[in-house]
Amino acid sequence: MDFENVAGETYYVTYDEFRISDEWGDYYISSLGTFERSDETIPEWCPAMRYSHETCERTCDDPDTCISANSRTKPEQCVCVGDYLRQQEQCIPLNQCNCFVADKGSVLMVGDFYINSGCTRRSTCQNNQITEASYQCSDHATCAERSGVRKCYCDQNYQGDGVTCRHNCFVADIGSVLGVGDFYINSGCTRRSICQNNQIIEASYQCSVHATCAERNSVRKCYCNQNYQGDGVTCRHNCFVADKGCVLGEGHFYINSRCTRKSTCRNSRLVDESYQCSSHATCYTRSGVRKCYCNDGYGGDGVTCTSLPKDCYELYVSGTRSDGVYTIYPDGWSSGIQVYCEMERNGGGWTVFQRRSSASADFYRGWSDYKNGFGNKNHDHWLGNKFIHSLTNQKRYQLRIDLRDSGSSSFYAVYSTFRINNEADKYRLSVGSHSGNTGYDSLSDSNNKQFSTKDRDNDGSSSLDCAEKHRGAWWFHHRWDCRGYSSAFYCRSYCPGYSYYCYYFPVGSDNCANCTDSNLNGDYDGSTRGTYMLWFSYSLNSYGYSIQYTDMKIRPV
């Protein structure tokens, strides 16, 4: 008798004999025989198929033979149904019966494998047959079971199938393992493999336009071309300066920010050398070039600086003894100016700023020309008021004026001090005491007077332009004139009859006037009264009409 409870569990009770009485006996059970019940648990593998009392089933060992129930100890057994056959306690598809592995107690699927406990043998299911093969772990592998699979597993930092294990940094192209930090570049120089933390790190790789992919000393990589340097991916010219961010041209140099190192491009190579400024130099950038520059008053390359001559006297002291044009460096003129130096007369060391010996140079000029200078330094010239100002304000100077008349008589005047102010003060004149053989001090009347030119009238008169009337440029001063004062003593008594009182204008002119006693920048051969070179003196012929030569020069006191 079969039973099933509410939980779906089934049970049975059997008797080896069953008999009931007839109707007269009210159909009572007269015999049950021996009792047997299902008090054993159904085998675990049975629910996958079914539990039956069939007396015939097939097995993998003998699929064509039916096993009789009489051969079993119990009349009821688990039965495999359909195309499944029994293999020990499992139901196996017919086409897999031969892939049962006893050690494992299960069937291998086609292509699956099983490794024995010692990892010495491998069983593989192929074509419904178990193929056995020897199996051995690599020296860098361990026999273990992981996630239900026993096999050889490569050790840490190695990879492979367990039989063959290669280090993670093994490169197949070269057939060897890279050391930590080592790299390998493929044949096209497009990929870089590097061993980091026992792992191969792959990265794209590309040569610089100034590099070539090549193998040198068994190392393949990008190599910078000639005259370039770098890692091959980045190549910079040998004369590239990182601080400056550009390549130096051949022969060019670069000085670092502290002026302690000099880099020069020589033969397409950057040559570095120590660099130090002179004690008379300063490190700074000028016109885009940083280097040591000599301070004012010194010349040189900045590493070596020597004192520069500020005037002709310093040249004379240093040993220069010949007359000629030289370069001097007054305060404020670091690039120097050229002057004529008189070294052979009057004790030498004189800086000449004016000379008249012919009519070759026109001295009737405007303010700008007299400011910047004009003429030929070896002949007739005016040095320039801006230079005369710089010269005469850096030291205390004396002035010497040499003159020669048409009779070849020579005269000179010396002033103990000489200086002119700056342009803002219109180059105002300052002179000291007079000495010499001219007999008369013709410059003192110009002392503390401003400079005038034909286009800049600074003579102090609003009615008369001395520079224009006398065709020159000088420290003019309008002292007096006779216009409107015909009854005045000088105008009545002296202008008509005495030419030396009116040497600037014709005798008898109502423009008879006196602007100054000197004008060495007048017309050289002026034919009009009052326009010629003038140095009023009782010693000079005809009171200045025939001056043939003048020069004005200074020397430190």
Residue pairs with C-beta under 8 A, 6 or more apart in sequence:
1 12
1 13
1 14
2 10
2 11
2 12
3 10
3 11
3 12
3 13
4 10
4 11
5 11
10 38
11 37
11 38
12 37
12 38
13 35
13 36
13 37
13 38
14 35
14 36
14 37
15 32
15 33
15 34
15 35
15 36
16 33
16 34
16 36
17 31
17 32
17 33
17 34
18 29
18 31
18 32
18 33
19 29
19 30
19 31
20 27
20 28
20 29
20 30
21 27
21 28
21 30
42 51
42 78
43 78
43 89
45 78
45 89
45 90
45 91
46 78
48 91
49 78
49 79
49 80
49 81
49 84
49 91
50 78
50 79
50 81
51 76
51 77
51 78
51 79
52 76
52 77
52 78
52 79
53 69
53 75
53 76
53 77
54 69
54 77
54 79
55 68
55 69
55 70
55 75
56 66
56 67
56 68
56 69
57 66
57 67
57 77
57 79
57 80
57 86
58 64
58 65
58 66
58 67
58 80
58 85
58 86
59 65
59 67
59 85
59 86
59 87
60 85
60 86
60 87
60 92
60 97
60 98
60 100
61 87
63 85
63 94
63 97
69 75
69 77
78 86
78 89
79 86
80 86
80 91
80 92
81 91
83 93
83 94
84 91
84 92
84 93
84 94
85 91
85 92
85 93
85 94
85 97
86 92
87 97
87 100
87 107
88 105
90 100
90 105
90 106
90 107
92 100
92 107
95 128
96 107
96 108
96 109
96 110
96 125
96 128
97 107
97 128
98 128
98 129
98 130
99 107
99 108
99 109
99 110
99 112
99 125
99 128
99 129
99 130
100 106
100 107
100 108
100 130
101 107
101 108
101 114
101 123
101 130
103 114
103 116
103 117
104 114
107 125
108 114
108 123
108 124
108 125
108 130
109 125
110 125
110 126
110 127
110 128
111 124
111 125
111 126
112 124
112 125
113 122
113 123
113 124
113 125
114 122
114 123
114 124
114 150
115 121
115 122
115 123
115 135
115 143
115 150
115 151
115 152
116 123
116 135
116 150
117 150
118 143
119 135
119 136
119 137
119 143
119 150
119 151
119 152
120 134
120 135
120 136
121 132
121 133
121 134
121 135
122 132
122 133
122 134
122 135
123 130
123 131
123 132
124 130
124 131
124 133
125 131
135 152
135 163
136 152
136 163
137 143
137 152
137 162
137 163
138 152
138 154
138 158
138 160
138 162
138 163
138 164
138 165
139 165
140 154
140 155
140 158
140 165
140 167
141 152
141 153
141 154
141 155
141 158
141 160
141 162
141 163
141 165
142 152
142 153
142 155
143 150
143 151
143 152
143 153
144 150
144 151
144 153
146 153
151 162
152 161
152 162
152 163
153 162
154 160
154 161
154 162
154 165
155 165
157 167
157 168
157 198
158 165
158 166
158 167
158 168
159 165
159 166
159 167
159 168
160 166
166 177
167 177
167 198
168 195
168 198
168 199
168 200
169 177
169 178
169 179
169 180
169 182
169 195
169 198
169 199
169 200
170 176
170 177
170 178
170 200
171 177
171 178
171 184
171 193
171 200
173 184
173 186
173 187
174 184
177 195
178 184
178 193
178 194
178 195
178 200
179 195
180 195
180 196
180 197
180 198
181 194
181 195
181 196
182 194
182 195
183 192
183 193
183 194
183 195
183 221
184 192
184 193
184 194
184 220
185 191
185 192
185 193
185 205
185 213
185 220
185 221
185 222
186 193
186 205
186 220
187 220
188 213
189 205
189 206
189 207
189 213
189 220
189 221
189 222
190 204
190 205
190 206
191 202
191 203
191 204
191 205
192 202
192 203
192 204
192 205
193 200
193 201
193 202
194 200
194 201
194 203
195 201
205 222
205 233
206 222
206 233
207 213
207 222
207 232
207 233
208 222
208 224
208 228
208 230
208 232
208 233
208 234
208 235
209 235
210 224
210 225
210 228
210 235
210 237
211 222
211 223
211 224
211 225
211 228
211 230
211 232
211 233
211 235
212 222
212 223
212 225
213 220
213 221
213 222
213 223
214 220
214 221
214 223
216 223
221 232
222 231
222 232
222 233
223 232
224 230
224 231
224 232
224 235
225 235
227 237
227 238
227 268
228 235
228 236
228 237
228 238
229 235
229 236
229 237
229 238
230 236
236 247
237 247
237 268
238 265
238 268
238 269
238 270
239 247
239 248
239 249
239 250
239 252
239 265
239 268
239 269
239 270
240 246
240 247
240 248
240 270
241 247
241 248
241 254
241 263
241 270
243 254
243 256
243 257
244 254
247 265
248 254
248 263
248 264
248 265
248 270
249 265
250 265
250 266
250 267
250 268
251 264
251 265
251 266
252 264
252 265
253 262
253 263
253 264
253 265
254 262
254 263
254 264
254 290
255 261
255 262
255 263
255 275
255 283
255 290
255 291
255 292
256 262
256 263
256 275
257 290
258 283
259 275
259 276
259 277
259 283
259 290
259 291
259 292
260 274
260 275
260 276
261 272
261 273
261 274
261 275
262 272
262 273
262 274
262 275
263 270
263 271
263 272
264 270
264 271
264 273
265 271
275 292
275 303
276 292
276 303
277 283
277 292
277 302
277 303
278 292
278 294
278 298
278 300
278 302
278 303
278 304
278 305
279 305
280 294
280 295
280 298
280 305
281 292
281 293
281 294
281 295
281 298
281 300
281 302
281 303
281 305
282 292
282 293
282 295
283 290
283 291
283 292
283 293
284 290
284 293
286 293
291 302
292 301
292 302
292 303
293 302
294 300
294 301
294 302
294 305
295 305
296 329
296 331
296 332
296 334
297 307
297 308
297 310
297 329
297 331
298 305
298 306
298 307
298 308
299 305
299 306
299 308
299 329
300 306
307 314
308 328
308 329
308 336
309 315
309 318
309 326
309 328
309 329
310 328
310 329
310 330
310 331
310 391
310 394
310 395
311 328
311 330
311 349
311 351
311 391
311 395
311 554
311 555
311 556
312 326
312 328
312 339
312 341
312 342
312 343
312 349
312 350
312 351
312 352
312 555
313 349
313 350
313 351
313 555
313 556
314 328
315 326
315 328
315 341
315 343
315 349
316 341
316 343
316 348
316 349
317 349
320 326
320 341
320 343
321 343
321 344
321 348
322 343
322 344
323 340
323 341
323 342
323 343
323 344
324 340
324 341
324 343
324 378
325 338
325 339
325 340
325 341
325 377
325 378
326 338
326 339
326 341
327 336
327 337
327 338
328 336
328 337
328 338
328 339
328 351
329 336
329 337
330 337
330 387
330 390
330 391
330 394
331 390
331 393
331 394
332 390
333 387
333 390
337 387
338 377
339 351
339 352
339 353
339 377
339 383
339 387
340 351
340 352
340 355
340 377
340 378
340 381
341 349
341 350
341 351
341 352
342 348
342 349
342 350
342 352
342 551
342 553
343 349
343 350
346 400
347 555
349 555
349 556
350 400
350 553
350 554
350 555
351 391
351 553
351 554
351 555
352 383
352 551
352 552
352 553
353 382
353 383
353 387
353 388
353 391
353 552
353 553
353 554
354 381
354 382
354 383
354 520
354 521
354 550
354 551
354 552
355 375
355 379
355 380
355 381
355 550
355 551
355 552
356 363
356 380
356 520
356 521
356 524
356 533
356 547
356 549
356 550
356 551
357 379
357 380
357 548
357 549
358 379
358 380
358 524
359 524
359 525
360 376
360 379
360 380
361 374
361 375
361 376
361 379
361 380
361 381
363 380
363 382
363 472
363 473
363 521
363 522
363 523
363 524
364 454
364 471
364 472
364 473
364 523
365 374
365 453
365 454
365 473
366 453
366 454
366 455
366 456
367 453
367 455
367 456
369 382
369 453
370 382
370 384
370 385
370 451
370 453
370 473
371 384
371 385
371 386
371 423
372 384
372 386
373 381
373 382
373 383
373 384
373 387
374 381
374 382
374 384
375 381
375 382
382 521
385 420
385 423
385 427
385 451
386 423
388 420
388 427
389 420
389 421
389 422
389 423
389 427
391 397
391 554
392 418
392 419
392 420
392 554
393 419
395 556
395 557
396 417
396 556
396 557
397 417
397 418
397 419
397 554
397 555
397 556
397 557
398 414
398 415
398 416
398 417
398 418
398 432
398 554
398 555
398 556
398 557
399 414
399 415
399 417
399 418
399 431
399 552
399 553
399 554
400 412
400 413
400 414
400 415
400 552
400 553
400 554
400 555
401 412
401 413
401 414
401 436
401 443
401 520
401 535
401 550
401 551
401 552
402 410
402 411
402 412
402 549
402 550
402 551
402 553
403 410
403 411
403 412
403 413
403 438
403 535
403 540
403 547
403 549
403 550
404 410
404 411
404 547
404 548
404 549
404 550
405 411
405 540
405 541
405 546
405 547
405 548
406 541
406 546
406 547
406 548
407 541
407 546
408 548
409 540
409 541
411 436
411 437
411 438
411 535
411 537
411 539
411 540
412 436
412 437
412 438
413 434
413 435
413 436
413 438
413 441
413 442
413 443
413 535
414 434
414 435
414 436
415 431
415 432
415 433
415 434
415 435
415 443
416 432
416 433
416 435
416 557
417 430
417 431
417 432
417 557
418 430
418 431
418 432
418 554
419 429
419 430
420 427
420 428
420 429
420 430
420 451
421 427
421 428
421 430
425 450
426 450
426 451
426 456
426 458
427 450
427 451
428 448
428 449
428 450
428 451
428 475
429 446
429 447
429 448
429 449
429 450
429 451
429 475
430 447
430 448
431 443
431 444
431 446
431 447
434 441
434 443
434 444
437 539
438 535
438 537
438 539
438 540
439 537
439 538
439 539
440 517
440 536
440 537
440 538
440 539
442 517
442 518
442 534
442 535
442 536
442 537
443 517
443 518
445 477
445 479
445 516
445 517
445 518
446 474
446 475
446 476
446 477
446 516
446 517
446 518
449 458
449 459
449 460
449 475
449 476
449 477
450 458
450 475
451 458
451 473
451 474
451 475
452 458
452 459
452 465
452 466
452 467
452 473
452 474
452 475
452 476
453 467
453 473
454 465
454 467
454 468
454 471
454 473
456 467
457 465
457 466
457 467
457 468
458 476
459 465
459 466
459 467
459 476
459 477
459 478
459 515
460 477
460 478
461 478
463 483
464 478
464 481
464 513
464 515
466 474
466 476
466 477
466 478
466 515
466 516
467 473
467 474
467 476
469 504
469 505
469 515
469 530
470 476
470 504
470 515
470 519
470 522
470 530
470 531
470 534
471 522
471 523
471 526
471 528
471 531
472 519
472 521
472 522
472 523
472 531
472 533
473 521
474 516
474 518
474 519
474 520
474 521
475 516
476 515
476 516
476 519
477 515
477 516
478 513
478 515
479 513
479 514
479 515
479 516
480 490
480 513
480 514
481 511
481 512
481 513
481 514
482 488
482 490
482 491
482 495
482 509
482 510
482 511
482 512
482 513
483 510
483 511
483 513
485 491
486 492
486 510
490 501
491 512
494 501
494 502
495 501
495 502
495 507
495 508
495 509
495 512
496 507
496 508
497 507
499 507
499 543
500 536
500 543
501 512
501 514
502 509
502 512
502 513
502 514
503 529
503 530
503 534
503 536
503 543
503 544
504 512
504 513
504 514
504 515
504 529
504 530
505 511
505 512
505 513
505 529
505 530
506 529
516 534
517 534
517 535
517 536
518 534
518 535
518 536
519 533
519 534
520 533
520 534
520 535
520 547
520 550
520 552
521 533
522 531
522 532
522 533
522 534
523 531
523 532
523 533
524 532
524 533
525 532
526 532
526 533
532 544
532 545
532 547
533 544
533 547
533 550
534 544
534 547
535 544
535 547
535 550
536 543
536 544
537 543
537 544
540 546
540 547
